[in-house]
Amino acid sequence: MEFAHKSVLLDETIEGLKIKPDGIYLDGTLGGGGHSSEICRRLSGGRLIGIDQDAEAIAAASERLEPFQEKVTLVRDNYCNAPAVVKSLGLEGVDGIVLDLGVSSYQLDNVDRGFSYRYDTALDMRMDTRQSLSAKEIVNEYPERELYRIIRDYGEDQFAKNIAKHIAAARKDSPIETTGELNELIKAAIPAKMRANGGHPSKRTFQAIRIECNHELDVLKNSLDELIGLLNPGGRICIITFHSLEDRIVKSAFRKNENPCTCPPDFPVCVCGKESQGKVITRKPILPGAQELENNSRSKSAKLRIFEKKE
């Protein structure tokens, strides 16, 4: 299956990076190489480092970026390890970073990966197939209270408690093996009246399990300060999020790096010694335009935020 993924907010991201032809750029969520190929087109003496934990993404991007191979380095890893990757290449910093968070269209549409509630297949949801933890282990082995917490916090589903209860009861008889089985349990846990009005009943639970399986929010939360620290003076980081949980983390981290002072507001001067790392470029997130929304329905929840390192 071809790694087809429409890069969301592509023009806005490329413009937001303020690319220098001789700059060094890092794409921390390489995917099919959509953002990276556009960055490479604008480089003359510059360099691009592409990171992705998905082997199929690395293979697809290698093919797509083949015309630019002399300026591209691809690494199979998680973007949380980007500082170590950059250092291992003998570099001290980069001029721009792109993160396009969440699951790709390819991962959703590839039946074997078990990300989507639209297909009946084995429960998996691993972005990095080298890791042992999969959706199947989460669904069958996590205590009911943990399932409830995950679905409530990561899926923001008002029926989290009942969904967790149905899952815990069903697995006593036999393990839950497929996305289809999980779909039926979620459907049974949500009142029919609510199912009729609220989109697909499994959407929020599948999101929650995927986030837990790949530690998505923890990785994001624990990486942002280091990624901003990796930027050269005047460098920019552009982050595209797809749900409120991610967006809140990015918004908060950008604000904190712009104004990290922890002194009481009535102090005449700062004594905490925490210095600003730069400035938030996007006071409000950049959203997809009407044309993009029409051409790519998956872009509807996308938000782009940009931060610039101080000179």
Residue, then its C-alpha position, 0 to 999 in steps of 0.5 A: m500500500e502506498f504511503a499516501h498522506k496529504s500534508v495539512l496546513l502545508d503552505e502555512t507551515i512552510e511560510g511559518l518556518k521562514i526557510k533560509p536556503d543554507g539552513i538546517y531543518l528538522d522534520g520530527t514526524l516525517g510521515g510520507g515526506g510532504h513537509s520535508s519535500e517542500i523544505c528541501r525544494r527551498l534549500s541550496g546549501g542547507r540540510l534536512i533531518g527527517i525522523d519517524q518511528d514508523a519504518e513504512a514512513i521512512a521507506a516512503a519518505s526515502e523514495r519521495l526525497e530521493p531527488f534531494q538525497e545529498k541534503v537529506t538524513l533520515v533516522r528511524d526514531n521518536y522525535c523526543n530523541a531529536p536532540a541526541v540525533v542532531k548531536s550525533l550528526g555533529l550539529e549543535g542546533v537547527d534553524g527550524i523544526v516541524l511536528d505534524l502530530g497524531v496519526s497519518s492517513y496512511q496509518l488510518d487507512n492501512v487495515d493491518r495497522g489496527f488504528s481505525y474503527r472503520y475496519d475489522t482487524a487485529l487490535d494494534m495501533r503501534m506507530d513503532t512496531r518494534q515496541s511490545l505494548s499494543a492496543k490489544e494489551i491495553v484493552n485486555e490487561y489494563p485494570e478497569r479503573e485505568l481504562y476509565r481514566i484513559i478514555r475519560d482523559y485522552g478521549e474526553d468521552q462522557f461515557a468512559k466509565n460505562i465503556a470501561k465497564h463493558i470492556a472489563a466484563a467482556r474480556k472475562d469470557s475471552p480476550i478482545e482480539t479485534t477492532g470489530e469486537l471493541n467497536e461492538l462493546i463501545k456501541a453497547a455502552i453508549p445510549a442509542k440516542m447519543r449514538a445517533n447524534g455524536g459521530h462514530p461511537s468509537k472515535r474517542t475511545f480509539q483515540a484514547i487507546r492510540i494515545e496511551c499505546n504510543h505515549e503521545l501526550d507524554v512524549l509531546k509534553n516532555s520534548l517541547d522545552e528541549l526542542i525549543g532549546l535545539l533551535n538556533p537564534g531566530g529559528r522557528i518551531c511549527i507544530i500542527t495538532f489535531h485535538s484539544l489535548e495536544d493543542r493545550i500542551v503546545k500552547s502552554a509550553f510556548r507561553k511558558n518559554e516566552n515568559p518563564c518568570t515565576c516571580p509574584p506579579d507585584f515584584p518590581v524586578c525579576v529575581c527568579g533568573k528564568e529568561s525568555q527563550g523567544k516569542v510566540i508568533t501565533r497568538k491564535p492558532i492558524l486554521p485550514g482555509a475553506q479550500e483545504l477543508e473541502n479537499n481534505s476532510r481530515s484537516k478540519s481539526a488541525k491547528l498550527r502554532i509557531f514559536e521563534k527562538k530569540e536572536 
